[in-house]
């Protein structure tokens, strides 16, 4: 199974979170927001000019920077 970063998803695609490669503070913050290993995540939209990513985990919508999205490893991508 190949893992890629969340930043590589395209709008409408879904995937499963496989790992979060972040220092303790960021890891705790992402976990508190709902980013957990095994959870399904969907990229709703991507802002222009390397702006933030709008993602959905369950019924929760979250906006995060691309640099943070690169730290989240995903697998099992589903295209719409």
Residue pairs with C-beta under 8 A, 6 or more apart in sequence:
1 18
1 75
1 76
2 75
3 18
3 19
3 73
3 74
3 75
4 73
4 74
4 75
4 77
5 69
5 70
5 71
5 72
5 73
5 74
6 15
6 17
6 41
6 43
6 53
6 55
6 69
6 70
6 72
6 73
6 74
7 53
7 66
7 69
7 70
9 15
9 43
9 74
9 77
10 43
10 46
10 79
11 43
11 44
11 45
11 46
12 42
12 43
12 79
12 80
13 42
13 43
13 77
13 78
13 79
13 80
14 40
14 41
14 42
14 43
14 77
14 78
15 40
15 41
15 74
15 75
15 76
15 77
15 78
16 38
16 39
16 40
16 41
16 74
16 75
16 76
17 35
17 36
17 37
17 38
17 39
17 40
17 41
17 72
17 73
17 74
18 37
18 73
18 74
18 75
19 37
19 72
19 73
20 27
20 30
20 31
20 35
20 37
20 71
20 72
20 73
21 71
21 72
21 73
22 30
22 68
22 71
26 68
26 71
30 68
30 72
33 57
33 60
33 62
34 57
34 58
34 60
34 62
35 41
35 57
35 72
39 57
39 58
40 57
40 58
41 55
41 56
41 57
41 72
41 74
42 55
42 56
42 57
43 53
43 54
43 55
44 54
44 55
44 56
44 61
45 53
45 54
46 53
46 54
47 53
47 54
50 66
51 66
52 63
52 64
52 65
52 66
53 63
53 64
53 65
53 66
53 69
54 61
54 62
54 63
55 61
55 62
55 63
55 64
55 69
56 62
